[in-house]
Amino acid sequence: MISAARLILDRAARGVSPTREELAALPAVQWEVYAADLVPHCPARRTLPVERRPGNALNVEIGEPLPRCMEQSPDGRGFAWMLSGGSLLAYGACDASSCPLRRSPQSP
């Protein structure tokens, strides 16, 4: 029998994006097993472009900024922060261990 997490991943491979409700309904055990595969398909995940700094100087860039989670807004208003002119960098980092859609093992 196929698990719910595997079904979500198979559908994502065929171009059907998972919904927030599907990811939130996953049992904690399945989230633990498939977290690394599920996180890139989350509808709340946003990736930032590498910002270039203006100027005629040598800039040492560490790398790309971490992807951000739209569920972890800085003021608790969700997407309204972005619509009011706020930066996407203010949102929490998208990480499997701190995902708000992840259920704790003791929750039903």
MODELLER restraints for C-alpha pairs under 7 A, 6 or more apart:
rsr = mdl.restraints
at = mdl.atoms
rsr.add(forms.Gaussian(group=physical.xy_distance, feature=features.Distance(at['CA:4:A'], at['CA:26:A']), mean=6.77, stdev=0.5))
rsr.add(forms.Gaussian(group=physical.xy_distance, feature=features.Distance(at['CA:5:A'], at['CA:26:A']), mean=6.79, stdev=0.5))
rsr.add(forms.Gaussian(group=physical.xy_distance, feature=features.Distance(at['CA:5:A'], at['CA:30:A']), mean=6.21, stdev=0.5))
rsr.add(forms.Gaussian(group=physical.xy_distance, feature=features.Distance(at['CA:5:A'], at['CA:34:A']), mean=6.76, stdev=0.5))
rsr.add(forms.Gaussian(group=physical.xy_distance, feature=features.Distance(at['CA:8:A'], at['CA:18:A']), mean=6.31, stdev=0.5))
rsr.add(forms.Gaussian(group=physical.xy_distance, feature=features.Distance(at['CA:9:A'], at['CA:38:A']), mean=6.87, stdev=0.5))
rsr.add(forms.Gaussian(group=physical.xy_distance, feature=features.Distance(at['CA:12:A'], at['CA:18:A']), mean=6.76, stdev=0.5))
rsr.add(forms.Gaussian(group=physical.xy_distance, feature=features.Distance(at['CA:17:A'], at['CA:41:A']), mean=6.74, stdev=0.5))
rsr.add(forms.Gaussian(group=physical.xy_distance, feature=features.Distance(at['CA:18:A'], at['CA:41:A']), mean=6.91, stdev=0.5))
rsr.add(forms.Gaussian(group=physical.xy_distance, feature=features.Distance(at['CA:18:A'], at['CA:42:A']), mean=6.82, stdev=0.5))
rsr.add(forms.Gaussian(group=physical.xy_distance, feature=features.Distance(at['CA:18:A'], at['CA:43:A']), mean=6.95, stdev=0.5))
rsr.add(forms.Gaussian(group=physical.xy_distance, feature=features.Distance(at['CA:19:A'], at['CA:43:A']), mean=6.54, stdev=0.5))
rsr.add(forms.Gaussian(group=physical.xy_distance, feature=features.Distance(at['CA:20:A'], at['CA:43:A']), mean=6.59, stdev=0.5))
rsr.add(forms.Gaussian(group=physical.xy_distance, feature=features.Distance(at['CA:23:A'], at['CA:101:A']), mean=6.48, stdev=0.5))
rsr.add(forms.Gaussian(group=physical.xy_distance, feature=features.Distance(at['CA:24:A'], at['CA:101:A']), mean=4.79, stdev=0.5))
rsr.add(forms.Gaussian(group=physical.xy_distance, feature=features.Distance(at['CA:24:A'], at['CA:102:A']), mean=6.41, stdev=0.5))
rsr.add(forms.Gaussian(group=physical.xy_distance, feature=features.Distance(at['CA:27:A'], at['CA:103:A']), mean=6.98, stdev=0.5))
rsr.add(forms.Gaussian(group=physical.xy_distance, feature=features.Distance(at['CA:28:A'], at['CA:102:A']), mean=6.97, stdev=0.5))
rsr.add(forms.Gaussian(group=physical.xy_distance, feature=features.Distance(at['CA:28:A'], at['CA:103:A']), mean=5.28, stdev=0.5))
rsr.add(forms.Gaussian(group=physical.xy_distance, feature=features.Distance(at['CA:28:A'], at['CA:104:A']), mean=6.07, stdev=0.5))
rsr.add(forms.Gaussian(group=physical.xy_distance, feature=features.Distance(at['CA:28:A'], at['CA:105:A']), mean=5.23, stdev=0.5))
rsr.add(forms.Gaussian(group=physical.xy_distance, feature=features.Distance(at['CA:31:A'], at['CA:102:A']), mean=6.82, stdev=0.5))
rsr.add(forms.Gaussian(group=physical.xy_distance, feature=features.Distance(at['CA:35:A'], at['CA:96:A']), mean=5.87, stdev=0.5))
rsr.add(forms.Gaussian(group=physical.xy_distance, feature=features.Distance(at['CA:36:A'], at['CA:96:A']), mean=6.83, stdev=0.5))
rsr.add(forms.Gaussian(group=physical.xy_distance, feature=features.Distance(at['CA:39:A'], at['CA:96:A']), mean=6.29, stdev=0.5))
rsr.add(forms.Gaussian(group=physical.xy_distance, feature=features.Distance(at['CA:44:A'], at['CA:69:A']), mean=5.47, stdev=0.5))
rsr.add(forms.Gaussian(group=physical.xy_distance, feature=features.Distance(at['CA:44:A'], at['CA:70:A']), mean=4.95, stdev=0.5))
rsr.add(forms.Gaussian(group=physical.xy_distance, feature=features.Distance(at['CA:44:A'], at['CA:71:A']), mean=6.29, stdev=0.5))
rsr.add(forms.Gaussian(group=physical.xy_distance, feature=features.Distance(at['CA:45:A'], at['CA:67:A']), mean=6.58, stdev=0.5))
rsr.add(forms.Gaussian(group=physical.xy_distance, feature=features.Distance(at['CA:45:A'], at['CA:68:A']), mean=5.78, stdev=0.5))
rsr.add(forms.Gaussian(group=physical.xy_distance, feature=features.Distance(at['CA:45:A'], at['CA:69:A']), mean=4.82, stdev=0.5))
rsr.add(forms.Gaussian(group=physical.xy_distance, feature=features.Distance(at['CA:45:A'], at['CA:70:A']), mean=6.37, stdev=0.5))
rsr.add(forms.Gaussian(group=physical.xy_distance, feature=features.Distance(at['CA:45:A'], at['CA:94:A']), mean=6.47, stdev=0.5))
rsr.add(forms.Gaussian(group=physical.xy_distance, feature=features.Distance(at['CA:46:A'], at['CA:67:A']), mean=5.58, stdev=0.5))
rsr.add(forms.Gaussian(group=physical.xy_distance, feature=features.Distance(at['CA:46:A'], at['CA:68:A']), mean=5.20, stdev=0.5))
rsr.add(forms.Gaussian(group=physical.xy_distance, feature=features.Distance(at['CA:46:A'], at['CA:69:A']), mean=6.28, stdev=0.5))
rsr.add(forms.Gaussian(group=physical.xy_distance, feature=features.Distance(at['CA:47:A'], at['CA:67:A']), mean=4.44, stdev=0.5))
rsr.add(forms.Gaussian(group=physical.xy_distance, feature=features.Distance(at['CA:47:A'], at['CA:68:A']), mean=6.28, stdev=0.5))
rsr.add(forms.Gaussian(group=physical.xy_distance, feature=features.Distance(at['CA:48:A'], at['CA:65:A']), mean=6.41, stdev=0.5))
rsr.add(forms.Gaussian(group=physical.xy_distance, feature=features.Distance(at['CA:48:A'], at['CA:67:A']), mean=6.38, stdev=0.5))
rsr.add(forms.Gaussian(group=physical.xy_distance, feature=features.Distance(at['CA:50:A'], at['CA:64:A']), mean=5.55, stdev=0.5))
rsr.add(forms.Gaussian(group=physical.xy_distance, feature=features.Distance(at['CA:50:A'], at['CA:65:A']), mean=6.87, stdev=0.5))
rsr.add(forms.Gaussian(group=physical.xy_distance, feature=features.Distance(at['CA:66:A'], at['CA:93:A']), mean=6.22, stdev=0.5))
rsr.add(forms.Gaussian(group=physical.xy_distance, feature=features.Distance(at['CA:67:A'], at['CA:93:A']), mean=5.96, stdev=0.5))
rsr.add(forms.Gaussian(group=physical.xy_distance, feature=features.Distance(at['CA:67:A'], at['CA:94:A']), mean=5.50, stdev=0.5))
rsr.add(forms.Gaussian(group=physical.xy_distance, feature=features.Distance(at['CA:68:A'], at['CA:91:A']), mean=5.90, stdev=0.5))
rsr.add(forms.Gaussian(group=physical.xy_distance, feature=features.Distance(at['CA:68:A'], at['CA:92:A']), mean=5.72, stdev=0.5))
rsr.add(forms.Gaussian(group=physical.xy_distance, feature=features.Distance(at['CA:68:A'], at['CA:93:A']), mean=4.49, stdev=0.5))
rsr.add(forms.Gaussian(group=physical.xy_distance, feature=features.Distance(at['CA:68:A'], at['CA:94:A']), mean=4.80, stdev=0.5))
rsr.add(forms.Gaussian(group=physical.xy_distance, feature=features.Distance(at['CA:69:A'], at['CA:91:A']), mean=6.28, stdev=0.5))
rsr.add(forms.Gaussian(group=physical.xy_distance, feature=features.Distance(at['CA:69:A'], at['CA:92:A']), mean=5.72, stdev=0.5))
rsr.add(forms.Gaussian(group=physical.xy_distance, feature=features.Distance(at['CA:69:A'], at['CA:93:A']), mean=5.84, stdev=0.5))
rsr.add(forms.Gaussian(group=physical.xy_distance, feature=features.Distance(at['CA:69:A'], at['CA:94:A']), mean=4.79, stdev=0.5))
rsr.add(forms.Gaussian(group=physical.xy_distance, feature=features.Distance(at['CA:70:A'], at['CA:78:A']), mean=6.47, stdev=0.5))
rsr.add(forms.Gaussian(group=physical.xy_distance, feature=features.Distance(at['CA:70:A'], at['CA:79:A']), mean=6.65, stdev=0.5))
rsr.add(forms.Gaussian(group=physical.xy_distance, feature=features.Distance(at['CA:70:A'], at['CA:91:A']), mean=6.60, stdev=0.5))
rsr.add(forms.Gaussian(group=physical.xy_distance, feature=features.Distance(at['CA:71:A'], at['CA:78:A']), mean=6.24, stdev=0.5))
rsr.add(forms.Gaussian(group=physical.xy_distance, feature=features.Distance(at['CA:71:A'], at['CA:100:A']), mean=6.90, stdev=0.5))
rsr.add(forms.Gaussian(group=physical.xy_distance, feature=features.Distance(at['CA:72:A'], at['CA:91:A']), mean=5.59, stdev=0.5))
rsr.add(forms.Gaussian(group=physical.xy_distance, feature=features.Distance(at['CA:72:A'], at['CA:92:A']), mean=5.06, stdev=0.5))
rsr.add(forms.Gaussian(group=physical.xy_distance, feature=features.Distance(at['CA:73:A'], at['CA:91:A']), mean=4.88, stdev=0.5))
rsr.add(forms.Gaussian(group=physical.xy_distance, feature=features.Distance(at['CA:73:A'], at['CA:92:A']), mean=6.68, stdev=0.5))
rsr.add(forms.Gaussian(group=physical.xy_distance, feature=features.Distance(at['CA:74:A'], at['CA:90:A']), mean=5.96, stdev=0.5))
rsr.add(forms.Gaussian(group=physical.xy_distance, feature=features.Distance(at['CA:74:A'], at['CA:91:A']), mean=5.59, stdev=0.5))
rsr.add(forms.Gaussian(group=physical.xy_distance, feature=features.Distance(at['CA:82:A'], at['CA:88:A']), mean=6.65, stdev=0.5))
